[in-house]
Amino acid sequence: MIYMIKNKKESIWILVFVFSGIILASIYCMLNKKMITDIYLPAGLWNDEAFYYKQVEGMVKYGIPQGYFGYAETSAKYLTLGAWSPAILVPYVIWGKAFGWTLLSPIYCNLFLFTFSLLLFYLWVRPDKRQMMTFIMLLTCSPMVIRYIISGMTEAFFFSGAIIMCGILYKLNKEGKSFLFIVISYLLIGYFTLARPYIIIILLVPFWFCRKQYFNKSGWVLLGTVFYASIVMGMYMWLSKYLCAPFFKPLISSDVIDNFNQGIIHGIVGLFTKYFLGWKEIIGYCADAFTGADAGEYYLYFLAANFIMLFLYLKDRKNYILLYTLFCNFVIISAIIMLYATRQGGRHLLMLHVWNIMIISMQKNIWGKSFFSAFLVLILLVVPKNSYTYTIPYGDQTTINENLKIKEELQAVLHLEQDVGWNNTIAWIVDGEYGINYFLPSGFGININYDGIGYEEIKSKYILVKEEKDTNSLVKEKAEKIWQYNDYILYKKR
């Protein structure tokens, strides 16, 4: 009888652990007296949400969008996708194919990915009740993670990847599983690397256990791993070069490499200078977090976890999982400093934060867990939550009805042509309100342009602009106005 009661209690914790993302997302919305189903993405302020949504919508319905997604009237060399790796979009396209693609579909898919990854982690690792409770508590103290899950962003894809890869680490460390599982591990890590290249470092995990368990000589395993990593990185570079549209400016900086063109000494000095200035910026962001700057919160999460893991490792020098995690964190944040802008790159650290809280949750040292939990509670209570990041968009019925009218009118004036290309593309003049893009007909590409672009520079057949924009005065005498709603005007090039 006692065993049954104990087993029942443990089952409840397992369910809470696996469904913690859905539970906390529901609580997050309930604090606003809303439900997850009340979220209305067109009322949001994040432009990336709209463009992820429309690309997936075009892929679900037509295989690829029929017009070009891109920036400043540019496009990918092949196909029609925007600036992000197509690998990120695959789970969402599968979801859309299976269940349809509506305004809530990105959120449902995010919740599924997060929940499914926790289920895999439990089945692979079998954490005990205390470990599961710790993870739930740490996740509760990380509202930014929950905020991204209940959005149209693809961060939940990376959170899921972090949980799955952490599960691979613990499963292999616990039992050194079958060769098939190691192969699957290589494939999964390779897939996530196609989305973010620095994830390639996680290949060290299956390499280590493959070398240790199945081969007397590590040389062949090393050679095979290097060969596989080279193929994966080659695929990533090919995808980035040929299937991704260029951004307004390059997403990855080449400053460090360019400095070496002026000599080795100049290159080395430039490398250390950039690295030092990067950390200086990060420290500045952390200080700014206490005045409401969002970038600093990413780095506070990251640095807090690493300080605690470093302390735990110094107390237990044989804890190679902590050492490996610290090593990966150091390499990845160094890559972000050297290759990305630190402000934009900070969002990449949320994936590491999920990885880190999973690692900390699995540790036996209660003091370390308690100290880290206290630090996260401090961040939760003391650091201001800026409205841009934390405000969830909800829609009132009046706005929803108005947008349905806009959608009907746009579908009446916009019709896809048979050939994929600029004739199925809308030049959208960037504006703080992104919601209207959700109501463009499925399949149309959206090319984002800064205000002031000249008529002759526009390749897209259609131009969507607000009346007060400079671009409107530049194009209104040359293009045909085919639709207007309040201050939005849609032109067709003659």
QUIDAJO-V989288 format. One record per residue. N is the residue number from 1. RES is the residue in three letters. OMEGA is omega in radians with two decimals (none if undefined). D_CENTER is the distance of its C-alpha to the mean C-alpha in whole Angstrom. Layout:
<<N;RES;OMEGA;D_CENTER> <N;RES;OMEGA;D_CENTER>>
This chain:
<<1;MET;3.11;46> <2;ILE;3.13;45> <3;TYR;-3.12;42> <4;MET;3.12;41> <5;ILE;3.13;41> <6;LYS;-3.13;38> <7;ASN;3.12;37> <8;LYS;3.11;36> <9;LYS;3.13;35> <10;GLU;3.11;32> <11;SER;3.11;31> <12;ILE;3.13;30> <13;TRP;3.09;28> <14;ILE;3.13;26> <15;LEU;3.13;26> <16;VAL;3.12;24> <17;PHE;-3.08;22> <18;VAL;-3.08;21> <19;PHE;-3.08;20> <20;SER;3.12;19> <21;GLY;-3.14;16> <22;ILE;-3.13;18> <23;ILE;-3.11;21> <24;LEU;3.08;19> <25;ALA;3.11;17> <26;SER;3.11;21> <27;ILE;3.12;22> <28;TYR;3.14;20> <29;CYS;-3.13;21> <30;MET;3.08;25> <31;LEU;3.05;25> <32;ASN;-3.09;25> <33;LYS;3.13;27> <34;LYS;3.04;25> <35;MET;3.12;23> <36;ILE;-3.12;20> <37;THR;3.11;22> <38;ASP;-3.13;23> <39;ILE;-3.06;19> <40;TYR;-3.02;20> <41;LEU;-3.14;17> <42;PRO;3.10;19> <43;ALA;-3.09;20> <44;GLY;-3.08;17> <45;LEU;-3.08;16> <46;TRP;-3.08;13> <47;ASN;-3.13;14> <48;ASP;3.14;10> <49;GLU;-3.09;11> <50;ALA;-3.04;14> <51;PHE;2.94;13> <52;TYR;-3.06;11> <53;TYR;-3.06;14> <54;LYS;3.08;16> <55;GLN;3.13;15> <56;VAL;3.12;15> <57;GLU;3.11;18> <58;GLY;3.14;20> <59;MET;3.14;19> <60;VAL;-3.03;20> <61;LYS;-3.00;23> <62;TYR;-3.05;24> <63;GLY;2.97;22> <64;ILE;3.01;21> <65;PRO;-3.08;21> <66;GLN;3.04;25> <67;GLY;-3.01;24> <68;TYR;2.90;22> <69;PHE;-3.12;18> <70;GLY;-3.04;18> <71;TYR;3.08;20> <72;ALA;3.07;23> <73;GLU;3.03;25> <74;THR;-3.14;23> <75;SER;3.02;22> <76;ALA;3.14;21> <77;LYS;3.08;24> <78;TYR;-3.11;23> <79;LEU;-2.95;22> <80;THR;-3.02;20> <81;LEU;-3.09;17> <82;GLY;-2.94;15> <83;ALA;-3.05;13> <84;TRP;3.14;10> <85;SER;3.09;11> <86;PRO;3.14;13> <87;ALA;-3.13;12> <88;ILE;-3.00;8> <89;LEU;-3.01;10> <90;VAL;-3.13;13> <91;PRO;-3.11;13> <92;TYR;3.08;13> <93;VAL;3.10;16> <94;ILE;3.10;17> <95;TRP;-3.14;17> <96;GLY;3.11;18> <97;LYS;-3.06;21> <98;ALA;-2.98;22> <99;PHE;-3.06;22> <100;GLY;-3.07;22> <101;TRP;3.14;19> <102;THR;-3.08;20> <103;LEU;3.11;18> <104;LEU;-3.07;17> <105;SER;3.13;16> <106;PRO;-3.13;12> <107;ILE;3.10;13> <108;TYR;3.13;15> <109;CYS;3.09;13> <110;ASN;-3.14;10> <111;LEU;3.11;14> <112;PHE;-3.13;15> <113;LEU;-3.12;12> <114;PHE;-3.12;12> <115;THR;-3.12;16> <116;PHE;3.13;17> <117;SER;3.08;15> <118;LEU;3.07;18> <119;LEU;3.09;20> <120;LEU;-3.14;20> <121;PHE;-3.13;20> <122;TYR;-3.11;23> <123;LEU;-3.13;25> <124;TRP;-2.93;24> <125;VAL;-3.07;25> <126;ARG;3.11;27> <127;PRO;3.11;26> <128;ASP;-3.05;29> <129;LYS;-3.11;29> <130;ARG;3.12;29> <131;GLN;3.12;26> <132;MET;3.12;24> <133;MET;-3.13;26> <134;THR;3.13;24> <135;PHE;-3.14;21> <136;ILE;3.13;21> <137;MET;-3.14;23> <138;LEU;3.10;20> <139;LEU;3.10;17> <140;THR;3.14;19> <141;CYS;3.12;20> <142;SER;-3.04;16> <143;PRO;3.14;16> <144;MET;3.09;12> <145;VAL;3.13;11> <146;ILE;3.14;13> <147;ARG;-3.14;12> <148;TYR;3.11;8> <149;ILE;-3.13;10> <150;ILE;3.07;12> <151;SER;3.07;11> <152;GLY;3.12;10> <153;MET;-3.10;6> <154;THR;-3.14;4> <155;GLU;3.14;3> <156;ALA;3.04;6> <157;PHE;-3.13;6> <158;PHE;3.05;6> <159;PHE;3.13;8> <160;SER;3.10;10> <161;GLY;3.13;10> <162;ALA;-3.14;11> <163;ILE;3.14;14> <164;ILE;-3.13;15> <165;MET;3.04;16> <166;CYS;3.07;17> <167;GLY;3.08;19> <168;ILE;-3.13;21> <169;LEU;-3.08;22> <170;TYR;3.12;24> <171;LYS;3.13;25> <172;LEU;-3.13;26> <173;ASN;-3.08;28> <174;LYS;-3.01;29> <175;GLU;-3.07;31> <176;GLY;-2.89;30> <177;LYS;-3.01;30> <178;SER;3.10;31> <179;PHE;3.11;31> <180;LEU;3.13;29> <181;PHE;3.10;26> <182;ILE;3.09;26> <183;VAL;3.11;25> <184;ILE;3.12;23> <185;SER;3.08;21> <186;TYR;-3.09;21> <187;LEU;-3.13;20> <188;LEU;3.14;17> <189;ILE;3.08;16> <190;GLY;3.14;17> <191;TYR;3.13;14> <192;PHE;3.09;11> <193;THR;3.10;13> <194;LEU;3.10;13> <195;ALA;3.10;9> <196;ARG;-2.92;9> <197;PRO;-3.08;13> <198;TYR;3.10;14> <199;ILE;3.14;13> <200;ILE;-3.10;17> <201;ILE;-3.12;18> <202;ILE;3.08;18> <203;LEU;3.08;20> <204;LEU;-3.10;23> <205;VAL;3.13;23> <206;PRO;3.09;24> <207;PHE;-3.08;26> <208;TRP;-3.07;28> <209;PHE;3.07;29> <210;CYS;3.12;30> <211;ARG;-3.05;32> <212;LYS;-2.97;33> <213;GLN;-2.93;34> <214;TYR;-3.06;35> <215;PHE;3.07;37> <216;ASN;-3.14;39> <217;LYS;-3.08;38> <218;SER;-3.07;35> <219;GLY;-3.11;35> <220;TRP;3.12;35> <221;VAL;3.11;31> <222;LEU;-3.14;30> <223;LEU;3.13;31> <224;GLY;3.14;30> <225;THR;3.11;26> <226;VAL;3.12;27> <227;PHE;3.14;27> <228;TYR;3.13;25> <229;ALA;3.12;22> <230;SER;3.11;24> <231;ILE;-3.12;23> <232;VAL;-3.14;20> <233;MET;3.06;19> <234;GLY;3.10;22> <235;MET;3.11;20> <236;TYR;-3.13;16> <237;MET;3.10;19> <238;TRP;3.10;20> <239;LEU;-3.10;17> <240;SER;-3.07;16> <241;LYS;-2.97;20> <242;TYR;-3.07;21> <243;LEU;3.14;18> <244;CYS;3.10;16> <245;ALA;3.09;18> <246;PRO;3.09;18> <247;PHE;3.09;17> <248;PHE;3.00;19> <249;LYS;-3.05;20> <250;PRO;3.13;18> <251;LEU;3.13;15> <252;ILE;-3.09;16> <253;SER;3.09;19> <254;SER;-3.08;22> <255;ASP;-3.06;25> <256;VAL;3.13;25> <257;ILE;-3.13;27> <258;ASP;-3.13;28> <259;ASN;-3.13;30> <260;PHE;3.06;32> <261;ASN;3.13;33> <262;GLN;3.10;36> <263;GLY;-3.08;37> <264;ILE;-3.12;36> <265;ILE;3.13;37> <266;HIS;3.13;35> <267;GLY;-3.13;32> <268;ILE;3.11;32> <269;VAL;3.12;33> <270;GLY;3.14;30> <271;LEU;-3.12;27> <272;PHE;3.11;29> <273;THR;3.13;29> <274;LYS;-3.13;25> <275;TYR;3.13;24> <276;PHE;-3.13;26> <277;LEU;3.09;25> <278;GLY;3.11;22> <279;TRP;3.08;23> <280;LYS;3.10;25> <281;GLU;-3.13;22> <282;ILE;3.10;20> <283;ILE;3.09;23> <284;GLY;3.11;24> <285;TYR;3.14;20> <286;CYS;3.09;21> <287;ALA;-3.13;24> <288;ASP;-3.13;23> <289;ALA;-3.12;21> <290;PHE;3.02;24> <291;THR;3.04;25> <292;GLY;3.12;22> <293;ALA;-3.02;19> <294;ASP;-3.05;16> <295;ALA;-3.09;15> <296;GLY;-3.11;17> <297;GLU;3.08;16> <298;TYR;-3.06;13> <299;TYR;3.07;16> <300;LEU;3.08;18> <301;TYR;-3.04;16> <302;PHE;-3.07;16> <303;LEU;3.13;20> <304;ALA;-3.14;21> <305;ALA;-3.09;20> <306;ASN;3.08;21> <307;PHE;3.13;24> <308;ILE;-3.14;25> <309;MET;3.08;24> <310;LEU;3.11;27> <311;PHE;-3.14;29> <312;LEU;3.13;29> <313;TYR;3.13;29> <314;LEU;3.08;32> <315;LYS;-3.13;34> <316;ASP;-3.04;33> <317;ARG;3.13;33> <318;LYS;-3.14;33> <319;ASN;-3.04;30> <320;TYR;3.08;28> <321;ILE;3.07;25> <322;LEU;3.14;24> <323;LEU;3.14;26> <324;TYR;3.13;23> <325;THR;3.09;20> <326;LEU;3.11;22> <327;PHE;3.14;22> <328;CYS;3.13;18> <329;ASN;3.14;17> <330;PHE;-3.13;20> <331;VAL;-3.06;19> <332;ILE;3.13;15> <333;ILE;3.06;16> <334;SER;3.10;19> <335;ALA;3.12;17> <336;ILE;3.13;14> <337;ILE;-3.04;18> <338;MET;-2.98;19> <339;LEU;-3.09;17> <340;TYR;2.91;15> <341;ALA;-3.02;16> <342;THR;3.14;16> <343;ARG;-3.14;15> <344;GLN;-3.10;12> <345;GLY;-3.11;11> <346;GLY;-3.13;11> <347;ARG;3.11;8> <348;HIS;-3.08;7> <349;LEU;3.11;10> <350;LEU;3.06;8> <351;MET;3.11;8> <352;LEU;3.12;11> <353;HIS;3.10;13> <354;VAL;3.07;12> <355;TRP;-3.06;14> <356;ASN;-3.12;16> <357;ILE;3.05;17> <358;MET;3.13;18> <359;ILE;-3.14;20> <360;ILE;3.14;22> <361;SER;-3.08;23> <362;MET;-3.12;24> <363;GLN;-3.13;27> <364;LYS;-3.07;30> <365;ASN;-3.09;31> <366;ILE;-3.12;31> <367;TRP;-3.13;32> <368;GLY;3.10;28> <369;LYS;-3.09;26> <370;SER;-3.13;29> <371;PHE;3.13;28> <372;PHE;3.11;24> <373;SER;3.12;24> <374;ALA;3.12;27> <375;PHE;3.12;25> <376;LEU;3.07;22> <377;VAL;3.09;24> <378;LEU;3.08;25> <379;ILE;-3.10;22> <380;LEU;-3.03;22> <381;LEU;-2.99;25> <382;VAL;-3.08;26> <383;VAL;-3.14;23> <384;PRO;3.13;23> <385;LYS;-3.07;20> <386;ASN;-3.01;19> <387;SER;-3.11;20> <388;TYR;-3.09;17> <389;THR;-2.91;14> <390;TYR;-3.12;16> <391;THR;3.11;18> <392;ILE;-3.14;17> <393;PRO;3.03;19> <394;TYR;-3.10;22> <395;GLY;3.00;24> <396;ASP;-3.02;28> <397;GLN;3.12;30> <398;THR;3.13;32> <399;THR;-3.14;28> <400;ILE;3.13;27> <401;ASN;3.11;31> <402;GLU;-3.14;31> <403;ASN;3.06;27> <404;LEU;3.09;29> <405;LYS;3.10;32> <406;ILE;-3.13;30> <407;LYS;3.13;28> <408;GLU;-3.12;32> <409;GLU;3.13;33> <410;LEU;3.10;30> <411;GLN;3.14;31> <412;ALA;-3.07;34> <413;VAL;-3.12;34> <414;LEU;-3.13;31> <415;HIS;3.14;32> <416;LEU;3.00;30> <417;GLU;-3.01;33> <418;GLN;-3.09;33> <419;ASP;3.08;32> <420;VAL;3.10;28> <421;GLY;-3.03;28> <422;TRP;3.11;28> <423;ASN;3.07;31> <424;ASN;-3.07;28> <425;THR;3.13;26> <426;ILE;3.03;25> <427;ALA;-3.12;25> <428;TRP;-3.13;24> <429;ILE;-2.96;25> <430;VAL;-3.05;22> <431;ASP;-3.10;23> <432;GLY;3.13;21> <433;GLU;-3.03;21> <434;TYR;-2.98;19> <435;GLY;-3.06;20> <436;ILE;-3.12;23> <437;ASN;3.12;21> <438;TYR;-2.98;20> <439;PHE;3.00;24> <440;LEU;-3.10;24> <441;PRO;3.14;25> <442;SER;3.07;23> <443;GLY;3.12;23> <444;PHE;3.04;24> <445;GLY;3.13;21> <446;ILE;3.10;20> <447;ASN;-3.01;21> <448;ILE;-3.13;20> <449;ASN;2.99;23> <450;TYR;3.12;24> <451;ASP;3.12;27> <452;GLY;3.11;31> <453;ILE;-3.11;30> <454;GLY;-3.10;33> <455;TYR;-3.09;34> <456;GLU;-3.13;35> <457;GLU;-3.05;32> <458;ILE;3.10;30> <459;LYS;-3.09;30> <460;SER;-3.14;28> <461;LYS;-3.07;31> <462;TYR;-3.12;30> <463;ILE;3.12;29> <464;LEU;-2.99;28> <465;VAL;3.02;29> <466;LYS;-3.01;30> <467;GLU;-3.06;33> <468;GLU;-3.10;33> <469;LYS;3.10;31> <470;ASP;-3.12;33> <471;THR;-3.13;32> <472;ASN;3.14;34> <473;SER;-3.13;37> <474;LEU;-3.03;36> <475;VAL;-2.96;36> <476;LYS;3.13;38> <477;GLU;-3.05;41> <478;LYS;-3.10;40> <479;ALA;3.14;38> <480;GLU;3.10;39> <481;LYS;-3.09;37> <482;ILE;-3.14;37> <483;TRP;3.03;35> <484;GLN;3.08;35> <485;TYR;-3.01;33> <486;ASN;-3.12;34> <487;ASP;3.05;33> <488;TYR;3.10;30> <489;ILE;3.08;32> <490;LEU;3.12;32> <491;TYR;2.97;34> <492;LYS;3.13;34> <493;LYS;-3.11;36> <494;ARG;none;39>>
